[in-house]
Amino acid sequence: MPGWIDAIISKFSSGDSLPWTDAQVIQDLEREAAQEGQGKNKSESIMRLAWALVHSAQPADVQRGIAMLESSLGGQGGPLQKWEILYLLAVGHYRTGDLGRCRRLVDQALEIAPDFRQAVALRKMVEDKIAQEGAIGVGIAAAAVGIVASGVAALLIRKK
């Protein structure tokens, strides 16, 4: 199969290797977060919930996870927690299709933890998807030029 066909097929499929969560997992984690008191356990359950939300197949869940993570980004915590938040924000933006923001967040996370394999893999997925979208855009533009040229040629032939 030609490469451009593979690019189109993968554009409309969910060919990423990120994990997915379902509504039941999210409900369970919401319940857990609501039952936790204040302190470390509460923040850990909130992070698990945010993880599940940005890995959801439902766009509204992903947006909610992004909002939760953005509100906690300025809070207290060490570099590991900041890295984790940046990475999860990058996942959320990848899922929403905001590849530029995703790439910036992954790069920020990798500044803190340069050897983290998940972030390195996400960066490659983003770069591949950006390249793929560029190739699709070039193909669409070439097809449009061909259609216009055919139309002009048909008009010139008809006038003769």
Number of C-alpha atoms within 10 A of each C-alpha: 5 6 9 13 11 11 17 14 12 14 14 8 9 11 10 13 9 14 10 12 15 14 14 9 14 20 13 12 21 18 13 16 20 12 11 15 10 9 8 10 13 16 15 13 19 22 22 16 23 27 25 25 30 32 23 23 17 16 15 13 20 25 19 15 25 24 15 19 24 15 10 17 16 9 10 9 10 8 12 12 15 20 22 19 23 25 25 28 29 30 27 29 21 24 22 17 13 14 20 14 15 25 24 14 23 24 19 17 25 19 11 15 16 12 10 12 11 12 25 17 14 21 22 13 19 23 15 12 19 15 13 18 15 12 16 17 12 12 13 12 12 12 12 12 12 12 12 12 12 12 12 12 11 11 11 10 9 8 6 5
